[in-house]
Amino acid sequence: MNLSVVILAAGLGKRMYSQTPKVLHEALGKPLLQHVLDAVAPLKPAQTIVVIGNGAQKVIETIDNGSVQFVIQKKLLGTGNALAVAREKLNKGPVLVLNGDGPLITTKTLKTLLKRHAQSRNILSFLTFVDDSMSGYGRVIRDERGQVTAIKEDKHTTPAEKNRFKELNGGIYLMESGALGYLGRIRKNSTSGEFYITDLVSLLSAAGTKLGAYNCPQEEIRGVNTRKELYEVSEIMRRACIAKWMRKGVTFLDPETSIVHSSVTIGRDSVIYPGTYLEGKTLLGKKCLIYPGTRICDSSLGNEVIIKDSTLIEGSRIRDGAVIGPFAHLRPHTVVGRNAKIGNFVELKKSTIGNGTKASHLSYLGDAEIGDNVNIGAGTITCNYDGTNKFKTKIEPGVFIGSDTQLVAPVVIGKGAYVAAGATITQDVPPGALAISRPSQQNLKNWVRTRVLKTKKRNVKTKRGKKGAGA
């Protein structure tokens, strides 16, 4: 099948009250338009055309992946005009038309539509749903034989028609090339001044062509026109995503307070505590434990990793058995080795941490390569920036770094070396050496007693002076 896809994404989105084009607003971490593109991609269309208008350049910059064609609807004259604009670039063959603000449509439903359309040999087929609680959707009008004859806009439908015709238009159409020839016959609506794609139905019905309307889950048809609807759609996605992972063996202690993007993968027997955010292309291995207040984005975790409370992980890789947090921050391009421990108030940036290495407290390790079984004392800093350039610190396996140490890069700490607490290291430390940079300690005997006596004498003199002044 030489299928073409047209996604209508040119609308103003006035009710969003936003400078961002409506189709670029995100639902569960992805633009609305991207959700629609993801749904049609498995259909393997020969071409996918997105009709844009409002914020066209921003849409192109955000969405363009080389496989999508964009056409611009210069004047926003309705859905019928939008399809007519795209028609010039369409190949011969069936055309699937969707709205860019309908992110809940599934590939399964679209495949069913394609199958039934082909089996019935319709010139035009479209999706419908039934929901008395939803307003603003066109009514599907059928004749006495049950054949579709028209779609009537909600605002033009009489109370009697609303009672009789419960079927609503889902706004997703599949049509043969011959149906496109009727676009030029659509008349401009006298009230809105727009051309409606829904008028194709009555035109094709009057011409005696074969039409089909197929019911689908109403949830999949929901569009987004307001911030409230954006939240509602996001919530439907979130609950569905979490329910999927629970079916696959993941425990959520409070599903209502966790957010998991659809692009996330979670291993069996992992436990997710309340208030957690798993975003982007994050991958969790088996038996991971994610405590409250954690946000993990575009990161990969091995098996049996523990992430303690209030930890932020971005663009990082964590190997099996590592423990991170609480209150840790892993910035992009960080790798943490097997069974390593990154403790409270430790920040890692573009660093590699070896297997079994520990940085348990209050440290900053940036642009560092740290070997296996290294101990990083509390308050250690890799001084990686001189105000102009970044430099690397290398700490070889088995090193012990004492507390309150500054490692001024570029510097290498050799295998098995020790660095004394309070040191400022500006030169390489040889393997097995002890580096000390602080002055030798001095103990002043009887210093406290002498200080107390001096203080008492000073106070006596002060009191005498005050009495003399008073006399």
C-alpha positions in Angstrom: 0.0 0.0 0.0 1.4 3.4 -1.1 0.1 5.2 2.0 0.5 8.9 2.5 -0.1 10.5 5.9 -1.2 14.1 6.3 -1.1 15.7 9.8 -3.0 18.9 10.3 -0.9 21.1 12.6 -1.4 24.7 11.5 -4.0 25.9 14.1 -3.5 29.0 16.3 -4.4 27.3 19.5 -5.8 30.5 21.0 -7.2 28.8 24.1 -3.8 27.7 25.2 -2.8 31.3 25.8 0.7 30.6 24.7 3.4 31.8 22.4 4.4 28.2 21.8 2.5 26.5 18.9 -0.1 24.2 20.3 1.3 21.0 18.8 4.6 21.6 20.5 3.1 21.6 24.0 4.3 18.5 25.7 2.3 15.6 27.1 4.4 13.3 29.2 7.7 14.6 27.9 6.9 14.7 24.2 5.3 17.3 21.9 1.7 16.5 21.0 2.7 16.3 17.3 5.5 13.9 18.1 3.0 11.5 19.7 1.0 11.5 16.5 4.1 10.9 14.4 5.1 8.0 16.6 1.7 6.5 16.2 1.8 6.5 12.3 5.5 5.5 12.0 4.8 1.7 12.3 2.4 2.0 9.4 5.5 2.7 7.2 3.9 5.4 5.1 5.5 6.3 1.8 5.4 9.9 2.9 4.4 11.9 5.9 3.3 15.5 5.4 2.7 18.0 8.3 0.7 21.1 7.4 1.9 24.0 9.6 1.1 27.6 9.9 1.2 29.2 13.4 4.9 29.1 14.6 5.9 27.2 11.5 9.6 27.7 11.9 9.6 26.6 15.5 7.7 23.4 14.6 10.2 22.6 11.9 13.2 23.1 14.2 11.6 21.0 16.9 10.2 18.1 14.8 12.3 17.8 11.7 14.0 14.4 11.5 14.5 14.1 7.8 11.5 11.8 7.3 8.8 14.4 7.5 7.8 16.9 4.8 6.3 20.3 5.8 3.9 22.5 3.9 2.7 25.8 5.1 -0.9 26.9 5.2 -0.3 30.6 4.7 -3.9 31.6 5.5 -5.7 29.5 8.2 -8.8 28.8 6.2 -9.8 25.5 7.9 -9.1 21.8 7.7 -10.4 21.5 4.1 -8.1 24.1 2.9 -5.2 22.6 4.9 -5.7 19.3 3.1 -5.9 21.1 -0.2 -2.5 22.8 0.5 -1.0 19.3 1.1 -2.6 17.8 -1.9 0.0 19.2 -4.3 2.7 17.0 -2.7 0.7 13.8 -2.2 1.6 10.6 -4.1 -1.1 8.5 -5.6 -2.8 6.1 -3.3 -4.7 6.2 0.0 -4.3 9.2 2.3 -4.6 9.1 6.1 -5.5 12.4 7.7 -5.0 13.1 11.4 -4.9 16.1 13.7 -1.6 17.1 15.3 -3.2 17.8 18.6 -4.6 14.3 19.1 -1.8 12.5 20.9 -3.8 9.5 22.2 -4.4 7.7 18.9 -2.8 4.3 18.8 -1.1 2.4 16.0 -3.5 -0.5 16.6 -6.6 1.6 15.9 -5.0 3.0 12.8 -4.1 -0.4 11.5 -7.7 -1.5 12.1 -9.0 1.5 10.2 -6.7 0.7 7.2 -7.8 -3.0 7.2 -11.6 -2.2 7.3 -11.2 0.5 4.7 -9.5 -1.8 2.3 -11.9 -4.7 3.0 -15.0 -2.5 2.4 -13.4 -0.8 -0.6 -14.5 2.6 0.6 -13.5 5.8 -1.0 -13.5 7.5 2.4 -13.5 6.0 5.9 -13.3 7.8 9.2 -13.3 7.1 13.0 -16.2 7.8 15.3 -16.9 7.5 19.0 -19.9 7.8 21.4 -19.7 10.0 24.5 -22.6 12.1 25.7 -20.3 14.0 28.0 -18.1 15.5 25.3 -19.2 18.6 23.3 -17.9 20.4 20.2 -17.6 17.3 18.0 -19.5 16.9 14.8 -22.5 14.5 14.6 -22.4 11.6 12.2 -25.7 11.6 10.2 -27.0 8.3 8.8 -30.0 7.5 6.7 -32.7 4.9 7.3 -30.4 2.1 6.0 -27.6 3.2 8.4 -25.5 4.6 5.6 -23.3 7.7 6.4 -24.6 10.8 4.6 -23.0 13.7 6.4 -21.1 15.1 9.4 -22.9 18.0 10.9 -20.9 20.5 13.1 -22.0 20.5 16.7 -23.0 24.2 16.7 -25.3 23.6 13.7 -27.0 20.5 15.1 -30.6 20.8 16.5 -31.6 19.2 19.8 -33.6 16.6 17.9 -30.6 15.6 15.9 -28.5 15.4 19.0 -31.0 13.0 20.6 -31.2 10.9 17.4 -27.5 10.8 16.3 -25.2 9.9 19.2 -22.2 9.0 17.0 -19.5 11.7 17.0 -16.8 12.5 14.4 -13.3 11.5 15.6 -11.5 13.7 13.0 -9.3 10.9 11.5 -9.9 10.1 7.9 -8.7 7.6 5.4 -9.5 8.4 1.7 -8.6 7.3 -1.7 -7.0 9.7 -4.2 -10.4 10.1 -5.9 -11.9 11.7 -2.8 -9.3 14.5 -3.0 -10.9 15.7 -6.3 -13.9 16.9 -4.3 -11.9 19.3 -2.1 -12.5 22.0 -4.7 -16.2 21.6 -4.3 -16.2 22.5 -0.6 -17.9 25.8 0.0 -16.6 28.4 2.5 -18.6 28.3 5.7 -20.7 31.6 5.9 -20.1 31.9 9.7 -16.4 31.1 10.1 -15.1 31.8 6.6 -13.4 28.4 6.7 -13.5 25.3 4.5 -14.3 22.1 6.5 -12.9 18.7 5.6 -16.2 17.3 7.1 -18.1 18.6 4.1 -16.3 15.9 2.0 -18.6 13.3 3.5 -21.8 14.9 2.3 -20.3 15.6 -1.2 -19.1 12.0 -1.6 -22.4 10.6 -0.2 -24.4 12.7 -2.7 -22.1 11.4 -5.5 -23.1 7.8 -4.5 -19.6 6.7 -3.4 -19.0 4.2 -0.7 -18.3 5.6 2.8 -17.5 3.9 6.1 -17.5 5.1 9.7 -15.9 2.9 12.3 -16.2 3.2 16.1 -13.1 3.4 18.2 -12.3 4.0 21.9 -13.4 7.6 22.7 -10.2 8.1 24.8 -8.0 7.9 21.7 -9.9 10.7 19.9 -9.4 13.3 22.6 -7.8 16.5 21.3 -6.1 19.3 23.1 -7.4 22.8 23.0 -6.8 24.1 26.5 -4.2 23.7 29.3 -6.8 21.7 31.2 -7.2 19.2 28.3 -3.4 19.0 28.1 -3.3 17.9 31.7 -6.1 15.4 31.2 -4.4 13.9 28.2 -1.1 13.7 30.0 -2.8 12.0 32.9 -4.4 9.4 30.7 -0.9 8.6 29.3 0.8 8.6 32.7 -1.7 6.1 34.2 -1.6 3.9 31.1 2.2 3.8 31.2 2.5 3.0 34.9 -0.2 0.3 34.6 1.8 -1.3 31.8 4.9 -1.5 34.0 3.0 -2.9 36.9 1.7 -5.6 34.7 5.3 -6.4 33.8 6.4 -6.8 37.4 7.3 -3.3 38.6 6.1 -2.1 42.0 4.8 1.5 42.4 4.1 2.3 46.0 2.0 5.3 45.0 1.3 5.4 41.3 -0.6 8.6 41.6 2.5 10.6 42.5 5.0 9.1 40.0 5.7 10.2 36.5 7.1 7.8 33.9 7.6 8.8 30.3 6.5 6.3 27.6 10.1 6.1 26.4 11.3 4.7 29.8 12.1 1.0 30.3 12.0 -0.5 33.8 13.3 -4.0 34.8 11.3 -6.6 36.7 11.1 -6.4 40.5 12.1 -2.8 40.6 10.4 -0.7 43.3 9.5 2.9 42.7 8.7 5.1 45.7 6.3 8.1 45.6 7.3 11.4 44.0 9.6 10.0 41.4 10.2 11.2 37.9 11.6 8.8 35.2 12.0 10.8 32.0 13.3 10.6 28.5 15.2 7.5 27.4 15.9 6.2 30.9 16.6 2.5 31.3 16.3 0.8 34.7 17.6 -2.7 35.2 16.1 -5.4 37.3 15.6 -5.0 41.1 16.3 -1.3 41.2 15.1 0.7 44.2 14.2 4.3 43.5 13.4 6.3 46.7 11.2 9.5 46.9 12.0 12.8 45.3 14.2 11.3 42.6 14.4 12.6 39.0 16.2 10.4 36.4 16.5 11.7 32.9 18.0 10.0 29.8 20.1 7.7 32.0 20.9 4.0 32.1 20.9 2.0 35.4 22.1 -1.5 35.8 20.6 -4.2 38.0 20.1 -3.8 41.7 21.0 -0.1 41.7 19.7 2.0 44.6 18.9 5.7 44.2 18.3 7.3 47.6 16.0 10.3 48.3 16.1 13.6 46.5 18.7 12.7 43.8 19.0 14.2 40.3 20.5 12.0 37.6 20.9 13.4 34.0 22.5 11.7 31.0 24.5 9.2 33.1 25.3 5.5 33.3 25.2 3.6 36.5 26.5 0.0 36.7 25.1 -2.9 38.7 24.9 -2.6 42.5 25.8 1.0 42.8 24.3 3.2 45.5 23.6 6.9 44.8 22.4 9.6 47.2 20.7 10.9 49.1 20.8 14.5 47.7 23.3 13.6 45.0 23.6 15.2 41.5 24.9 13.3 38.5 25.3 15.6 35.6 25.6 14.5 31.9 28.4 12.1 30.7 29.0 10.6 34.1 29.6 6.8 34.5 29.5 5.2 37.9 31.0 1.7 38.2 29.7 -1.5 39.8 29.1 -1.4 43.6 30.3 2.2 43.8 28.8 4.6 46.3 28.0 8.2 45.7 26.7 9.7 48.9 24.9 12.7 50.2 25.6 16.1 48.6 28.1 14.7 46.1 28.1 16.2 42.5 29.6 14.4 39.6 30.1 16.0 36.2 31.5 14.4 33.1 33.4 11.9 35.3 34.1 8.1 35.3 33.9 6.5 38.7 35.5 3.0 39.1 34.1 -0.2 40.5 33.8 -0.2 44.3 34.9 3.5 44.6 33.3 5.6 47.3 32.6 9.3 47.5 30.3 9.4 50.5 30.0 13.1 51.5 30.0 16.7 50.3 32.3 16.5 47.2 32.5 17.9 43.7 34.2 15.6 41.1 34.2 17.2 37.6 36.1 16.1 34.5 37.6 13.3 36.5 38.7 9.7 35.7 38.7 7.7 38.9 39.8 4.1 39.1 38.5 1.1 41.1 38.4 1.0 44.9 39.2 4.6 45.5 38.1 6.4 48.7 37.2 10.1 48.2 37.1 11.9 51.6 34.4 14.4 52.6 34.8 17.8 51.1 37.0 16.8 48.2 37.0 19.1 45.1 38.5 18.6 41.7 39.4 22.1 40.6 38.8 21.6 36.9 38.3 25.2 35.6 40.8 28.0 35.5 38.3 30.6 34.3 38.9 29.8 30.6 39.5 26.1 30.1 38.5 22.8 31.7 41.2 20.3 32.8 41.2 16.6 33.8 42.0 14.9 37.1 43.1 11.3 37.0 43.0 9.2 40.1 44.4 5.7 39.7 43.0 2.5 41.4 43.4 2.1 45.2 44.0 5.7 46.0 42.9 7.2 49.3 42.0 10.9 49.3 41.7 12.5 52.7 38.9 15.0 53.6 38.9 18.6 52.5 41.3 18.0 49.6 41.6 20.2 46.5 43.0 18.5 43.4 44.0 21.3 41.0 43.8 19.9 37.5 45.5 18.8 35.4 46.9 16.3 37.9 47.4 12.6 38.3 47.3 10.7 41.6 49.2 7.5 41.1 48.1 4.0 41.9 47.7 3.3 45.7 48.8 6.8 46.7 47.5 8.6 49.8 46.6 12.3 49.9 46.5 13.7 53.4 43.4 15.6 54.7 43.4 19.3 54.0 45.9 19.1 51.1 45.9 21.2 48.0 47.5 19.1 45.2 49.0 21.0 42.3 51.5 18.4 41.1 51.3 14.7 40.2 51.5 12.2 43.1 53.7 9.1 42.3 52.2 5.6 42.9 52.3 4.6 46.6 53.4 8.0 47.8 51.8 10.2 50.6 51.1 13.7 49.5 50.9 16.4 52.2 50.7 20.1 51.5 49.7 21.7 54.8 52.2 23.3 57.2 53.5 21.2 60.1 51.4 21.3 63.2 52.6 23.3 66.2 51.3 22.8 69.8 51.9 25.9 72.0 52.2 24.6 75.6 50.2 26.5 78.3 48.8 28.8 75.6 45.3 28.7 77.1 46.4 29.5 80.7 48.6 32.4 79.5 45.7 33.8 77.4 43.3 33.6 80.4 45.8 35.5 82.6 46.4 38.2 80.0 42.6 38.6 79.6 42.1 39.0 83.4 44.9 41.7 83.7 43.4 43.6 80.7 40.0 43.6 82.3 41.4 44.9 85.7 43.2 47.8 84.0 40.0 48.7 82.1 37.9 48.8 85.3 40.5 51.0 87.1 40.5 53.4 84.2 36.7 53.8 84.3 36.8 54.5 88.1 39.4 57.2 87.6 37.4 58.9 84.9 34.4 58.9 87.2 36.3 60.7 90.1 
